[in-house]
């Protein structure tokens, strides 16, 4: 869908080609709403969340980013980090001007408030984290099947094993892989949030 948009070539043609190929594989109908919810969770007004996300996509398509899909960061994670940076820049700019943040952010930023503590923000973070876990486990079909069963309410290992037609020990092994992946991603998120709060 968006991969057909013409863009100028940055100095590194190999990087640009890798970006184009990664963009062409994206399911935008699934990704855009998640990134828009993420933008709202970090302070974008619901009316302007799409504009923030589209700015990030435009920068990617115009080659104004050094994002390298070959380094392992998936596009969803890249876009969420870019949205976070865009909104952080807007907050800093608004603080330096001592005025309301130019229509992109819903309210003037309060340096003592934690905008990420709302239920909507937590829901968006959970959805983003779940999407990242699914992406990280794309080659582990058993762990993904167990994740699907767990989110559907089938939580007992014996029930999961029966549904999947595998031994219970196999389910336990896959659950361990799933738990390690989820913990790693949660730790990465916590580290990113800590970095942002230090800025």
PLY file of the C-alpha trace (Angstrom):
ply
format ascii 1.0
element vertex 199
property float x
property float y
property float z
element edge 198
property int vertex1
property int vertex2
end_header
0.00 0.00 0.00
2.49 2.69 1.15
5.50 1.02 -0.47
4.50 2.39 -3.88
4.97 6.02 -2.84
7.93 7.59 -4.66
10.70 8.86 -2.43
14.06 10.51 -2.87
17.13 8.32 -2.50
19.24 8.88 0.64
23.01 8.49 0.40
22.88 4.77 1.37
20.93 2.97 -1.36
21.27 -0.45 0.33
19.70 0.87 3.52
16.92 2.53 1.53
16.22 -0.71 -0.34
16.07 -2.65 2.95
13.62 -0.05 4.31
11.45 -0.32 1.18
11.33 -4.10 1.42
10.41 -3.96 5.11
7.69 -1.35 4.44
6.26 -3.49 1.64
5.78 -6.43 4.06
3.84 -4.44 6.66
0.17 -5.07 7.32
-0.71 -1.38 7.63
-4.35 -2.00 8.49
-3.21 -3.81 11.61
-0.21 -1.65 12.49
-1.58 1.90 12.06
-4.36 1.67 14.70
-1.88 0.24 17.23
0.62 3.02 16.63
-2.16 5.65 16.78
-3.31 4.26 20.16
0.32 4.35 21.27
0.53 8.03 20.22
-2.57 8.82 22.31
-1.05 6.98 25.27
1.96 9.30 25.08
-0.04 12.51 25.00
-1.21 13.06 21.41
-4.80 14.21 21.19
-7.06 11.61 19.55
-7.72 14.08 16.74
-4.00 14.50 15.98
-2.66 11.00 16.63
-3.00 10.13 12.92
-1.02 13.23 11.94
1.83 12.29 14.28
1.91 8.73 12.91
1.74 9.95 9.31
4.68 12.29 9.97
6.72 9.32 11.15
5.73 7.29 8.07
6.56 10.22 5.78
10.04 10.53 7.30
10.55 6.81 6.77
9.35 6.92 3.15
11.46 9.98 2.38
14.60 8.34 3.71
14.93 10.77 6.64
15.70 7.97 9.09
18.61 5.70 9.82
16.30 2.80 10.81
17.85 -0.41 9.55
15.53 -3.45 9.44
18.59 -5.71 9.12
19.59 -4.79 12.69
16.55 -6.62 14.05
14.31 -3.75 15.17
10.91 -4.40 13.62
8.96 -1.58 12.04
6.31 -1.50 14.77
8.92 -0.90 17.44
10.70 1.68 15.28
7.46 3.58 14.64
6.49 3.61 18.31
9.92 4.93 19.26
9.71 7.59 16.52
6.22 8.63 17.70
7.54 8.87 21.25
10.47 11.04 20.08
8.17 13.29 18.04
5.87 13.88 21.00
8.80 14.39 23.39
10.24 17.00 21.04
6.87 18.74 20.92
6.65 18.79 24.73
10.16 20.23 25.06
9.36 22.86 22.46
6.13 23.80 24.24
7.90 24.05 27.59
10.52 26.36 26.13
7.80 28.59 24.66
5.70 28.49 27.88
2.55 27.94 25.90
0.07 25.23 25.00
1.62 22.66 22.68
0.45 23.89 19.26
-2.53 21.60 18.85
-0.61 18.33 18.61
-0.72 17.53 22.31
-4.02 17.59 24.10
-3.00 19.68 27.12
-0.04 21.80 28.11
2.51 19.34 29.49
2.87 19.08 33.23
6.43 18.02 34.04
5.21 16.34 37.25
2.35 14.41 35.65
2.77 10.90 34.32
0.75 10.82 31.10
1.53 7.15 30.70
-0.39 6.14 33.84
-3.90 6.38 32.38
-5.86 3.18 31.64
-5.78 4.03 27.92
-2.01 4.41 28.04
-1.62 1.07 29.80
-3.94 -0.61 27.29
-1.94 0.81 24.38
1.36 -0.27 25.97
-0.03 -3.78 26.55
-1.21 -4.01 22.93
2.15 -2.79 21.66
4.02 -5.22 23.90
1.82 -8.11 22.75
2.49 -7.19 19.10
6.23 -7.14 19.80
6.06 -10.56 21.49
4.21 -11.96 18.47
6.82 -10.49 16.12
9.70 -11.85 18.20
8.16 -15.35 18.23
7.20 -15.42 14.55
9.36 -18.52 13.99
8.05 -20.34 17.09
4.60 -21.49 15.98
3.96 -23.51 19.15
4.67 -20.55 21.46
2.42 -18.36 19.29
-0.36 -20.97 19.43
-0.06 -21.06 23.22
-0.17 -17.27 23.33
-3.35 -17.33 21.23
-4.93 -19.94 23.52
-3.94 -17.97 26.62
-5.45 -14.74 25.28
-8.59 -16.72 24.39
-8.91 -17.90 28.01
-7.42 -21.40 27.71
-4.74 -20.99 30.37
-4.08 -24.45 31.84
-1.11 -26.28 30.30
-3.04 -29.58 30.18
-5.91 -27.93 28.27
-3.46 -26.27 25.89
-1.68 -29.58 25.27
-5.01 -31.29 24.54
-6.08 -28.55 22.13
-2.74 -28.60 20.32
-2.28 -32.37 20.36
1.14 -32.25 22.01
2.64 -33.48 25.28
2.23 -31.31 28.36
6.03 -31.07 28.74
6.20 -29.62 25.22
3.67 -26.98 26.28
5.71 -26.16 29.38
8.84 -25.68 27.24
6.97 -23.38 24.84
5.46 -21.44 27.76
8.98 -20.91 29.14
10.13 -19.51 25.78
7.06 -17.28 25.67
7.64 -16.04 29.24
11.33 -15.28 28.57
10.43 -13.35 25.43
7.69 -11.35 27.20
10.02 -10.56 30.11
12.80 -9.39 27.76
10.39 -7.09 25.92
8.94 -5.74 29.19
12.48 -4.98 30.41
13.28 -3.20 27.13
10.11 -1.11 27.48
10.97 -0.21 31.08
14.47 0.84 30.02
13.09 3.00 27.19
10.59 4.68 29.52
13.35 5.33 32.04
15.49 6.95 29.33
12.59 9.17 28.28
11.83 10.28 31.81
15.49 11.24 32.21
15.35 13.56 29.16
0 1
1 2
2 3
3 4
4 5
5 6
6 7
7 8
8 9
9 10
10 11
11 12
12 13
13 14
14 15
15 16
16 17
17 18
18 19
19 20
20 21
21 22
22 23
23 24
24 25
25 26
26 27
27 28
28 29
29 30
30 31
31 32
32 33
33 34
34 35
35 36
36 37
37 38
38 39
39 40
40 41
41 42
42 43
43 44
44 45
45 46
46 47
47 48
48 49
49 50
50 51
51 52
52 53
53 54
54 55
55 56
56 57
57 58
58 59
59 60
60 61
61 62
62 63
63 64
64 65
65 66
66 67
67 68
68 69
69 70
70 71
71 72
72 73
73 74
74 75
75 76
76 77
77 78
78 79
79 80
80 81
81 82
82 83
83 84
84 85
85 86
86 87
87 88
88 89
89 90
90 91
91 92
92 93
93 94
94 95
95 96
96 97
97 98
98 99
99 100
100 101
101 102
102 103
103 104
104 105
105 106
106 107
107 108
108 109
109 110
110 111
111 112
112 113
113 114
114 115
115 116
116 117
117 118
118 119
119 120
120 121
121 122
122 123
123 124
124 125
125 126
126 127
127 128
128 129
129 130
130 131
131 132
132 133
133 134
134 135
135 136
136 137
137 138
138 139
139 140
140 141
141 142
142 143
143 144
144 145
145 146
146 147
147 148
148 149
149 150
150 151
151 152
152 153
153 154
154 155
155 156
156 157
157 158
158 159
159 160
160 161
161 162
162 163
163 164
164 165
165 166
166 167
167 168
168 169
169 170
170 171
171 172
172 173
173 174
174 175
175 176
176 177
177 178
178 179
179 180
180 181
181 182
182 183
183 184
184 185
185 186
186 187
187 188
188 189
189 190
190 191
191 192
192 193
193 194
194 195
195 196
196 197
197 198
